[in-house]
Amino acid sequence: MSTVLLLAFAPIFLLLILGAFFAGSETALTAVSRGRMHTLEKEGSRAARDVNFLTEDRERMVGALLLGNTFVNILASSLATTVLESSFGPETVYVATAIMTVLILFFVEVLPKTLAIARTDRFALTVATPVRLVVGVLAPIVNAVQFLVWRVLALFGVHENEMEEIAAHEEIRGTVEIHHKEGSVEREHRDMLAGVLDLRELTVADVMIHRKNIATIDASLPREEMLQEVLDANHTRIPLWRDQPENIVGIVHSKDVVRAIIERGRTGIDVASLATPPWFVPETTSLEEMLTLFREQRTHFALVVDEYGALQGLIALEDILEEIFGDLPDEHEEPERPDVRKRSDGSYLIDGSVPIRELNRDLDWNLPDEEATTIAGLVIHEARTIPEVGQRFAFFGFQFEILRRQRNQITALRVIPPAKSAEPLAASVPAKPQQA
């Protein structure tokens, strides 16, 4: 009798195995790494090619697997009820339901899906070819079901052409951040990838050197004095101005000056005659566009102007590269940056002109940089006023204390990051904002 019962349950076990195949395949193929599969396909993997074919239309693939899983589970439950009917009589439905619930839950749903999560790519490559055959066979039924589903959803205002899609950049950014938190991606690598993705969103105004920090030379100076200033400057390219500092009339390259000295000697060299015409770009140019322009113009240096043509600053190729690779100090810079100094109590003394993005990158902070470029600008924006020396604020979990102010500019402040906050500082915001 037991042998007969075992033989009767054999097709049920086969159906459960088939259901486990459908359930595990659905999990693996929906969670598979598309980037890795495309790489494997380029290397000649047929299984990876089948995976990419299936994931191109996930709705069709999932529909076919759900259809197959639902069918075999219902059929297995029906056969179990029939087999057990002679042994349990009127109570067969309850007994069969209890037994099949345990079997389907453990062997058909939890076990294969857990395995698919633990070995996602390997599982997907293994089942891709048979799943492709299943999808091909069930395609007519799946298409009919999809048609009916979208007709029903249309009654509730949901249409097929309105499916939400995650931007590719945001998907990559989120994936990198998750892997960084899990420890598989180093912070430096995360920052470099994020820097590449940010090139489309950032403009030259976000990373340029402000006009008040530009080293320039008066073109009306005597020749010998102008030459000496060029030689004393620690810059490869130096703007020349005439009449007023914002009126840039040319760019002198130190290489041209050195070549002239070698060829003609130092006496009588007219630096202004060696200058090239300045190249101006609008401050709204994205860094991605700026990289393209640098390649097209075959130069590494441009002056930035606003919509009225007024000089705002300068942008160099190095400034864009630093957004990707971080600070790139040259041989003339100190190894320790003087504008950010850590104190023994865990706080930081920071110059007001330090960009927020540099602080976030170098110190692994998360201060917002949408409304302000510098740390001083962030405090002014959040305080809605120009703070006085000694005022303290608390924003975004950080604490800020104003140390120095020159006219309407915050030149130095003390910042306590969240992890180092010992005692809360009450946010002191004057009732009436001051006029800048």
C-alpha positions in Angstrom: 0.0 0.0 0.0 2.8 2.4 0.9 4.5 1.6 -2.5 1.3 2.4 -4.4 0.9 5.6 -2.4 4.5 6.6 -3.2 4.1 5.9 -6.9 0.9 8.0 -6.8 2.8 10.9 -5.3 5.7 10.6 -7.8 4.0 13.0 -10.4 3.2 15.4 -7.5 6.9 15.5 -6.6 7.8 16.1 -10.2 5.4 19.0 -10.3 6.8 20.5 -7.1 10.3 20.3 -8.6 9.0 22.1 -11.7 7.3 24.7 -9.5 10.6 25.3 -7.7 12.3 25.7 -11.1 9.8 28.4 -12.0 10.0 30.2 -8.7 13.8 30.2 -8.5 14.2 31.3 -12.1 11.9 34.3 -11.5 13.9 35.5 -8.6 17.3 34.9 -10.3 16.4 36.5 -13.6 14.8 39.6 -12.1 17.8 40.2 -9.7 20.6 39.2 -12.1 23.4 41.7 -12.8 22.7 43.1 -16.2 26.2 44.6 -16.5 27.9 41.3 -15.7 25.6 39.4 -18.2 26.5 41.9 -21.0 30.1 41.4 -20.3 29.8 37.6 -20.4 27.8 37.8 -23.6 30.6 39.8 -25.2 33.0 37.1 -24.1 30.9 34.5 -26.0 28.6 33.0 -23.3 25.4 31.6 -24.9 23.7 31.4 -21.5 24.4 35.1 -20.8 22.9 35.9 -24.3 19.8 34.1 -23.2 19.7 36.0 -19.9 19.9 39.3 -21.8 17.2 38.2 -24.2 14.9 37.4 -21.3 15.6 40.5 -19.3 14.9 42.8 -22.3 11.2 42.1 -21.7 10.9 41.4 -18.0 7.1 41.6 -18.1 6.8 38.8 -20.6 9.4 36.7 -18.7 7.8 37.1 -15.3 4.3 36.5 -16.8 5.4 33.2 -18.3 7.1 32.0 -15.1 4.2 33.0 -12.9 1.8 31.2 -15.3 3.9 28.0 -15.2 4.3 28.2 -11.4 0.6 28.8 -10.8 -0.4 26.0 -13.1 1.9 23.3 -11.6 1.1 24.3 -8.0 -2.6 24.0 -8.6 -2.2 20.8 -10.5 0.0 19.3 -7.7 -2.6 20.3 -5.1 -5.4 18.7 -7.1 -3.6 15.5 -7.6 -2.7 15.3 -3.9 -6.4 15.7 -3.0 -7.3 12.9 -5.4 -4.6 10.5 -4.1 -5.5 11.1 -0.4 -9.2 10.9 -0.9 -9.4 7.1 -0.4 -7.5 7.4 2.9 -9.1 10.4 4.6 -12.5 10.6 3.1 -14.4 13.8 3.9 -11.4 15.4 5.6 -9.2 15.0 2.5 -9.4 18.6 1.5 -8.1 19.8 4.8 -5.3 17.2 5.0 -4.2 17.8 1.4 -4.3 21.6 1.9 -2.1 21.4 5.0 0.4 19.0 3.4 0.7 20.9 0.1 1.0 24.3 1.9 4.0 23.0 3.8 5.5 21.4 0.7 4.9 24.4 -1.6 6.1 26.9 1.0 9.3 25.2 1.8 10.4 23.3 -1.4 8.7 25.5 -4.1 9.0 29.0 -2.8 11.5 29.6 0.1 14.2 27.1 -0.7 14.7 27.8 -4.5 14.3 31.6 -4.0 16.8 31.6 -1.2 19.2 29.7 -3.4 18.6 32.1 -6.3 19.4 35.1 -4.1 22.6 33.5 -2.7 23.8 32.5 -6.2 22.0 34.9 -8.5 24.2 35.1 -11.5 25.1 31.4 -11.5 21.5 30.4 -11.1 20.3 32.7 -13.9 23.0 31.4 -16.3 21.9 27.8 -15.5 18.2 28.2 -16.1 18.3 30.8 -18.9 18.1 28.4 -21.8 15.2 26.3 -20.6 13.4 29.4 -19.4 13.7 30.9 -22.9 12.1 27.8 -24.3 9.2 28.1 -21.8 8.7 31.8 -22.5 8.6 31.0 -26.2 6.0 28.2 -25.7 3.8 30.3 -23.4 4.2 33.6 -25.3 0.6 33.6 -26.9 -1.0 33.0 -23.5 1.2 35.5 -21.7 0.5 38.2 -24.4 -3.3 37.6 -24.0 -2.9 37.9 -20.2 -0.8 41.1 -20.5 -3.4 42.6 -22.8 -6.2 41.9 -20.3 -4.1 43.2 -17.4 -3.4 46.5 -19.0 -7.1 46.9 -20.0 -8.1 46.5 -16.4 -5.3 48.8 -15.1 -6.5 51.4 -17.7 -9.8 51.6 -15.8 -7.8 53.0 -12.8 -5.8 55.5 -14.9 -2.6 53.3 -15.2 -1.4 53.1 -18.8 1.3 51.0 -20.3 3.3 53.9 -21.7 3.5 55.5 -18.2 5.7 52.9 -16.6 8.3 54.5 -14.3 11.9 54.0 -15.2 14.9 54.7 -13.0 17.5 56.9 -14.6 20.6 54.9 -15.4 22.9 57.4 -13.5 20.8 57.1 -10.4 20.7 53.4 -10.6 24.5 53.2 -10.9 25.0 55.7 -8.1 22.6 53.8 -5.8 24.3 50.5 -6.6 27.8 51.9 -5.9 26.6 53.4 -2.6 25.1 50.1 -1.5 28.3 48.2 -2.3 30.3 50.8 -0.4 28.2 50.3 2.7 28.6 46.6 2.4 32.4 47.1 2.2 33.0 45.8 -1.3 33.7 49.3 -2.8 36.3 51.6 -1.3 35.4 55.2 -0.5 37.9 56.5 -3.0 36.4 54.4 -5.7 32.9 55.4 -4.8 33.9 59.1 -4.9 35.5 58.7 -8.3 32.5 57.0 -9.8 30.2 59.6 -8.2 32.4 62.4 -9.6 32.0 61.0 -13.2 28.2 60.8 -12.8 28.1 64.4 -11.4 29.8 65.9 -14.5 26.4 66.1 -16.2 24.8 67.9 -13.3 27.5 70.3 -12.2 28.3 73.5 -14.1 31.6 75.4 -14.4 30.2 77.9 -11.8 30.3 75.1 -9.2 34.0 74.3 -9.5 35.6 77.4 -11.0 38.2 79.6 -9.2 36.4 82.8 -8.2 37.7 86.0 -9.8 38.9 87.4 -6.5 41.3 84.4 -6.2 42.7 84.6 -9.7 46.3 85.6 -10.1 46.4 88.2 -12.8 49.0 90.8 -14.1 48.4 94.3 -15.2 49.3 94.6 -18.9 50.3 98.3 -18.5 53.3 97.4 -16.3 56.8 98.1 -17.6 58.2 95.1 -19.6 60.8 94.1 -17.0 58.4 94.3 -14.1 55.7 92.3 -16.0 58.3 89.6 -16.9 59.4 89.3 -13.3 55.8 88.8 -12.2 55.3 86.1 -14.7 58.5 84.3 -13.5 57.5 84.7 -9.9 54.0 83.3 -10.4 53.4 79.6 -9.7 51.0 79.2 -12.6 51.3 77.9 -16.1 48.8 80.3 -17.6 48.3 83.9 -16.3 45.6 86.3 -17.5 46.6 89.9 -18.4 44.2 92.7 -17.7 44.0 96.3 -18.8 42.3 99.3 -17.2 40.5 97.1 -14.6 41.1 93.6 -13.3 37.9 92.2 -14.8 39.0 93.3 -18.3 41.1 90.4 -19.4 42.9 91.1 -22.7 45.1 88.0 -23.1 46.5 84.8 -21.5 50.3 84.4 -21.1 51.6 80.8 -21.1 54.8 80.5 -19.1 56.2 78.0 -21.7 56.1 80.8 -24.3 57.9 83.2 -22.0 60.6 80.7 -21.2 61.1 79.9 -24.9 61.4 83.6 -25.6 64.0 84.0 -22.9 66.0 81.1 -24.3 65.9 82.5 -27.9 66.4 86.2 -27.3 67.5 86.6 -23.7 65.7 88.3 -20.9 66.2 91.9 -21.9 63.5 93.6 -23.9 60.9 90.8 -23.9 57.4 92.1 -24.4 55.2 89.7 -22.4 52.0 91.2 -23.7 53.0 90.3 -27.3 53.3 86.7 -26.3 49.7 86.6 -24.9 47.0 84.6 -26.7 43.4 85.8 -27.0 41.3 84.8 -23.9 38.6 82.2 -24.3 35.3 82.8 -22.5 32.6 80.3 -21.6 29.2 80.9 -19.9 28.9 79.9 -16.2 26.0 77.6 -17.0 28.1 75.2 -19.1 28.0 71.7 -17.6 31.3 70.0 -16.8 30.5 67.3 -19.2 30.2 69.9 -22.0 33.3 71.7 -20.8 35.3 68.5 -21.2 34.1 68.2 -24.8 35.0 71.9 -25.4 38.5 71.5 -24.0 39.1 68.6 -26.4 37.7 70.6 -29.4 39.6 73.8 -28.5 42.8 71.8 -27.7 43.3 73.9 -24.5 43.1 73.4 -20.7 42.1 76.9 -19.6 39.0 79.1 -20.0 37.6 82.2 -18.4 34.0 82.1 -17.0 31.5 84.9 -17.5 27.9 85.4 -16.5 24.9 86.2 -18.7 26.0 89.9 -18.8 29.5 89.0 -19.9 31.0 90.0 -16.5 34.0 87.9 -15.4 33.2 85.4 -12.7 36.2 83.2 -12.5 38.3 80.7 -14.5 38.0 77.0 -15.1 40.9 74.6 -15.9 41.0 71.0 -16.9 42.6 70.2 -13.6 39.5 71.5 -11.8 37.3 69.0 -13.6 39.7 66.2 -13.0 39.7 67.0 -9.3 36.0 66.5 -9.3 36.7 62.9 -10.3 39.9 62.0 -8.6 39.9 64.4 -5.7 42.6 67.0 -4.9 45.6 66.8 -7.2 48.3 68.8 -5.4 51.3 70.0 -7.4 54.9 70.4 -6.3 54.3 73.9 -5.1 51.5 73.1 -2.7 51.9 72.1 1.0 51.1 68.5 1.8 48.5 69.7 4.4 45.8 72.0 3.2 45.8 75.1 5.4 42.1 75.9 4.8 40.9 72.8 6.7 42.5 72.1 10.0 41.4 69.4 12.4 41.6 70.2 16.1 42.3 67.7 19.0 38.6 67.9 20.1 37.4 66.6 16.8 36.2 69.9 15.4 37.5 71.6 12.2 38.7 75.1 11.6 37.6 75.8 8.0 38.1 78.8 5.7 34.7 80.1 4.5 35.7 79.8 0.9 36.2 76.0 1.0 33.8 74.3 -1.4 31.2 72.0 0.2 31.9 69.3 -2.3 35.6 69.1 -1.3 34.6 68.8 2.4 32.1 66.0 1.6 34.7 64.2 -0.4 37.8 64.6 1.8 36.0 64.2 5.2 33.2 61.9 4.0 30.5 64.4 5.1 27.0 64.7 3.6 26.4 68.5 3.6 24.0 69.6 0.8 25.5 71.6 -2.0 22.4 72.4 -4.1 21.9 75.9 -2.8 25.5 77.0 -2.0 29.0 76.3 -3.3 31.1 77.1 -0.2 30.7 76.3 3.4 30.2 80.0 4.2 27.5 80.2 1.6 25.7 77.3 3.1 25.7 78.9 6.6 24.4 82.2 5.1 21.7 80.4 3.1 20.4 78.4 6.1 20.7 81.3 8.5 18.9 83.6 6.1 21.2 86.4 7.2 24.9 87.3 7.4 26.0 86.0 10.8 28.0 87.9 13.3 31.3 86.7 14.8 30.5 84.3 17.7 27.1 83.2 16.5 26.4 79.5 16.5 24.1 77.4 14.3 23.0 73.8 14.0 22.1 72.5 10.6 21.9 69.0 9.1 23.4 67.5 12.3 26.5 69.7 12.1 27.3 72.6 14.4 28.8 75.8 13.1 30.5 78.7 14.9 31.5 81.9 13.2 35.1 82.8 14.0 36.0 85.6 11.5 34.0 87.9 9.2 35.4 90.4 6.8 32.6 92.9 5.7 29.8 90.7 4.4 32.0 87.6 4.0 32.5 84.8 6.5 36.2 84.0 6.3 36.6 81.4 9.0 34.4 79.1 11.0 34.5 76.1 13.4 32.5 73.0 12.4 31.7 70.1 14.6 30.5 67.0 12.7 27.7 64.9 14.1 29.9 62.1 15.4 32.0 64.6 17.4 29.1 66.7 18.8 29.5 66.9 22.5 26.9 69.4 23.5 24.2 70.9 21.3 24.5 74.5 20.1 21.3 76.5 20.0 20.7 77.8 16.5 21.0 81.6 16.8 19.2 83.3 13.9 18.5 87.0 14.1 14.8 88.0 13.6 15.6 90.4 10.7 18.0 89.4 7.9 20.7 92.0 7.1 21.1 93.5 3.7 24.2 92.0 2.0 
